[in-house]
Amino acid sequence: MIKEKTRQFLENQWVEWRWLILFVVLVLIPIRSSFADWNWVPSGSMNPSILEGDLVYVDKLAYDLRFPLTLYRVKQWSDPERGDIVVLFSPKDGTRLIKRVIGLPGDEIEMKNNVLFINNQQVNYSELPMEITKDLMPELRNQSVFAEEDLLGRRHAVMSIPSVPTDKRSFHKMIVPEGQYFIMGDNRDVSEDSRFFGFAERRLIIGRATNIIASFNKLDKYQPRLGRFFTPLD
């Protein structure tokens, strides 16, 4: 009797919701898996470029076309460039990450006290306009150091927090292997990136983050940051 009622209930639910279920399975999931996606950002590892509570648009056709729900590449037309903000699966545990490409295959990378050297050339740093940091919480902004980093032609904001204890502000020279990338967060002192888990294989990079769709301050009762809605990412 119970089995019959259960079967009848499931049949009724299928009849009522079948078109929505089919739409999700046949349309929405493949689109989000292979063409375009959106991600809520939970952490501050990409501050001040991306903040906690930003909803980020991810172009999954930026570099290649993948078969839905897999890492199998159907067609590739380009590779990530230095300075790109990419979405990838962590080489350490498969967690979905959003980071910036710093080193390309063949690059020689070194860091001394949060100053990058790429191919024996020191990266240039300049003063960052205060406008870029205005959406950070005041306590964080007051204890941080900001700069504009020039990745050999690609400029973007970075920050450090001197009070954070870490041994990752410096590392010795290393050469990025073929088919792999060196990635870092813009918030250099709190980002778990290639300094912790090593290089990221090309196959793990699944798209490029290009825009902020919406933003809500999860640290302040989810107040909307209207000035960040529909803004491009550098």
BAVEXNU-409304 format. One record per atom (N, C-alpha, C): x negated, z negated, y; residue in one letter. Coordinates in steps of 0.05 Angstrom, whole numbers, plus 5000, padded with zeros to 4 digits. Layout:
REM residues N
XZYa...
//
This chain:
REM residues 234
498350004976m500050005000m498350005025m496249825025i494449805048i492950065052i492050185029k490550435030k492250655042k494750665034e496650875043e497050845074e497450595083k497750555112k495250635127k492950565116t490450645129t490150945131t490751075109r490551375109r492551495129r494951385130q496851495149q496051445178q494851205182f493851145209f491651345218f489751395200l487551575206l488651855211l490551935195e491652205199e493052225226e494452025234n495852025260n493752035283n491651875279q489551875300q488152145302q487752275279w486552545279w488252745294w490852735288v492752925301v492752875331v492652625339e492752565368e490152625383e487952585369w485352595383w483552835374w484653005357r482853205344r481553395364r482953465386w481753655405w479553525421w479953275427l477753125441l475353095423l475853025398i473652985379i472153245374i473653465371l472353725367l470753805392l471853745416f470453815440f467753655442f467853405435v465453235437v463353335416v464253385392v462453465370v461353745374v463053935382l462254215383l461254305410l461954155431v461154245458v459354045472v460453795476l458953605492l456253525480l456253455455i453753375442i451653595442i452353845434p450254055436p449354105464p451054085484i450254135512i448253915521i448953665516r447253445524r444653445508r444653535483s442253535467s440353765473s441453995481s439754235484s439654355511s441654305528f441754455554f441354275578f442954065581a442853895604a443753615596a442653415609d443353135602d443252965628d444152725626w443952535648w443352265636w441652115650n440651865640n440851645661n441951415654w441751185671w439051065667w437650995689v435050875688v435150575688v434250435667p434650145665p432349985677p429950105680s427649945688s426450055714s424449905724g423149975749g420450105746g419850215723s417150325718s416650585734s418750705745m418350945762m418850895791m419150635799n419350565828n416850675843n417150755868p419550775884p421051045881p419951225864s421251485861s424051465849s424151305828i426751265813i427150965811i429650885817l430250595818l432050525795l432050265788e433950165768e436750225777e438350345760g441150415767g441450695777g439250855778d439551135785d440651285760d442451475766l443351665745l441851925750l440151995731v438352225734v439252465718v439152705731y439752945717y437253055703y437553125678v435353225662v435853515653v434053695662d434253975654d432754015628d434354045606k433054075580k432254355574k432854545592l431954815589l429554875607l428354665618a426054705636a423754825622a423254755597y420954855583y421555015558y423754945545d424355085519d427255035512d428055165490l430755125478l430355005451l431654785447r431454635421r434154645406r433954635380f436354625364f437654345368f440254335372p441554085378p440853855359p440353615371l439853365357l437253375341l435453555347t432853565333t430653625354t428153605345l425853685361l424953965354l426554105338y425754375330y426154565354y423954705361r423954875384r424655165376r426955265386v427855535380v426155735396v425755675422k424355855440k422955685462k420455755468q419055625489q418255825510q418555755536w417855935558w415855815578w415455555577s413555425595s412755155584s410855035598d409954765590d410054585615d410154325611p410254135634p407754175652p408154145678e405954165697e405253895708e402853875718r401953615729r403753545753r404853295752g406653205772g409553215764g410253355743d412953365733d413953095724d416453025730i417652785718i419152875693i418252775670v419352865644v420752645629v422652725612v423952545593v422752605566v421952395552l420652425526l421252195508l420552225483f420752005464f418051875461f418051615463s415551465462s414051515436s411351575438p409751605413p409551345397p410151115411k409850855398k412250785381k414650815391d417050725376d419450905379d419151145391g421351335393g423351275416g422751065431t424550995454t424551225474t426851285486r427051495506r425851395533r423951545544l422551465568l422851675590l422351585614i422151775637i419551705652i417651895653k415051845664k414052095678k411752075691r410652305705r408152415690r407952675689v405652805676v403252785695v401152655686i398652625701i396452805691i396052815665g393952975654g394953185635g393953435638l394653665621l392553695599l393253845578p391253895557p388653995568p386453865560g383753935569g382853785594g384653645608d383853495631d382153255624d380253185641e378752935639e379952735658e380952515648i382352315664i380852055664i380851925688e379551665691e381051515713e381051245711m382251085732m380450845739m380050805765k378550575774k380150425795k381050185787n382650005805n384950165817n386550295800n388950445807n388350695823n385950785824v385251045836v384551245813v386051465813l385751665792l383451855798l382151945777f380252165778f381052365757f381352615766i382152835747i379953045749i378753095725n376653295724n374453235744n373652975745n371452875762n372152905792n374652945799q375452965827q377352725833q376652565853q378352345861q380952445873q383152335863v385752405874v385952285902v387152435920n387452335948n389952155951n389651945967y391951765973y392251746003y394751746012s395251716041s397651526044s398151466070e400251266076e403051386069e404651216057l407351306048l409351226070l411051416078p413151356098p414951126088p415550946106m417150706098m419950786089m420951016098e423651116091e423951136060e421751196046i421851236018i422250976002i421550756014t421750496000t424050326009t425750436026k427850276039k429950166019k430250295996d432250215976d431250005956d428649945957l427649735940l428549465950l428849275932m429549005940m427348895958m428148745979p426148645999p423948485986p424548315967e422448145954e420348325941e421248535927l419348715914l417748875934l419048965955r417649135975r415548965989r416048715994n414248546009n411648485993n411848485967q409548415951q408148655939q408848895947s407849145936s406049295955s404349465944v402749655960v403549935953v404050105973f405050375969f403150585979f403350815967a401651045976a402951305967a402051515980e402851785971e400451895956e400951965931e398852065913e398952375912e396652495915d396552795914d395152875888d396852955869l395853035843l394853325844l392753375859l391553635861l393653835870l395253765891g397253945902g400053855898g400653655881r403353555878r403453265889r404853235911r405052975924r407452815915r407052555912h409252375904h408552085911h410551915910a410151635917a409151475893a407351285898v406551095877v406450815890v406450615873m406250335882m404750165862m403749945872s402549745855s403449465865s403249275847i403949005853i401648825847i399948765867p397448615862p397848355847p400148225850s400547965837s401047985807s401548225797v402148265768v399548265753v399148085733p396648085717p396748315697p394648485698t394448715679t391548805678t390848905655d388149015651d388149315650d390449435659k390749725657k390349875684k389149735704r388649865729r386250045728r384650015707s382250185704s382050265675s381050505670f380350585643f378150795644f376650815622h374350995622h375251285619h373451465623k374051755621k375051825593k377051985593m378152095567m379052375572m378852535551i379652815552i382352845538i384252965551v386953005540v386753225518v387553165493p387353355472p389253595475p388653805462e390354045462e393153965451e395254065465g397954015456g398953735463g397453585479q398353315487q398153275517q399353055527y399453005555y399052715561y397852655585f397452385593f399652325614f401352125609i403652065626i403451785637i404451745661m404451485673m407051445690m407651185694g409851125713g408751105741g410451155761d409651135789d409150845797d410550655785n410050375789n407850285771n405350325780r403050325762r402550055747r403349835759d402549585747d404649475727d406949605725v409049505706v409949725687v408649945686s409450165669s407950175643s409450175621e408150215594e408150515589e405750625589d405450915587d403050995571d401751215577s399451305560s397151115560s397050935580r394950725580r395350525557r397850505547f398450315526f398750455499f400150685497f400650805471f399251075467f397551155486g396051395482g397451645492g396351875484f397452125494f400152185481f401652355495a404352435486a404252725476a405152765452e405153035441e407253215456e406553465458r408353655472r411153655460r411353625434r413953645420r415753415428r414653195438l416252955444l417452975472l416553165488i417653205515i420153385513i422453285521i424953425516i426253535541i425153475565g426453585589g425053485614g425953595637r424853515663r427053395680r426453165692a428353025710a428053155737a430253265748t430053415773t431553295796t433653145791n435353035812n436552765806n437252625827i438752375823i441652445829i443452405809i446252475812i447652255828i447152005821a448451775834a446551535831a447151325846s445451085845s447050835852s446750635835f448050375839f446050155835f445849975853n443849755853n444649545832n443549565809k444249375787k443149095793k441349075812l440248815820l441848685842l443948825852d445648715874d448548795869d449648695847k452548735841k453349035840k451449205833y451949485829y453049625855y452049535877q452749665903q451749945903q453450145911p452550425911p450350475933p448350625925r446350715944r447050995952r448851025971l449951295977l447851485986l445751395999g443751576009g442051695986g442351595962r440851715939r442551905923r445151925929f446852105914f445952395918f445752545897f445152835897f442652895913f440552745907t437952795920t435952905900t434053075908p432053185890p429852985884p428553015862l426252845855l423752995860l421752855872d419152975878d417352945853d
//
